[in-house]
Amino acid sequence: MQAARGTTLSVRHRGVGLIAFGIGVFGLGLDQTVKKISLAQLEPGEPINLVGDLFRLNLIWNPGAAFGMGADATIFFTIFAIIATVACLVVGLPRITRLWHAIALGMLLAGITGNLVDRFTQPPSPLRGHVVDMFQLKYFAIFNVADVFITAAAALILLGSFFPDEAADEPAEERAPA
């Protein structure tokens, strides 16, 4: 099996890729399970306070992005999510070598695909479906598990950018396969 630029994939490299893929599948399942339960148990417009009005469950269908922005751009968000998913799987997954990269990519995949499933399965129609959101923090957008995964992935990527990659410190000939 070959990786980017003709280097051989190691067992460790494949293992890291499997971790990313596993996190993505687990996160997608968790997101869709929470949404299914929310759709069965919650009524739109009837929030349930969990911690006063600081944190509550409030079922909505969001046609746009965070804070309802881009409500008229649902098809754009769907196409962007498809492209991002393919990029993660085809470009990102084969290139990851670090555990923290795998965790971040897995969370990103979970978030993107969780909301993408809604774009295909929720009303009003496939590709134009609205995303199911249910968690509400006071003075903040209503969001879902997929959004949490995307945000956590972004935070991990940002945090990781402050720490040098050990492989970048090695001379090129030491990194090349034998």
Sequence and secondary structure as in RCSB ss.txt:
>XXXX:A:sequence
MQAARGTTLSVRHRGVGLIAFGIGVFGLGLDQTVKKISLAQLEPGEPINLVGDLFRLNLIWNPGAAFGMGADATI
FFTIFAIIATVACLVVGLPRITRLWHAIALGMLLAGITGNLVDRFTQPPSPLRGHVVDMFQLKYFAIFNVADVFI
TAAAALILLGSFFPDEAADEPAEERAPA
>XXXX:A:secstr
 B GGG B  HHHHHHHHHHHHHHHHHHHHHHHHHHHHHHH  TT  EEEETTTEEEEEEEESSSGGGTTTT HH
HHHHHHHHHHHHIIIIIHHH  SHHHHHHHHHHHHHHHHHHHHHHHSSS TTS  EEEEEEETTS EE HHHHHH
HHHHHHHHHHTTS  HHHHS HHHHS  
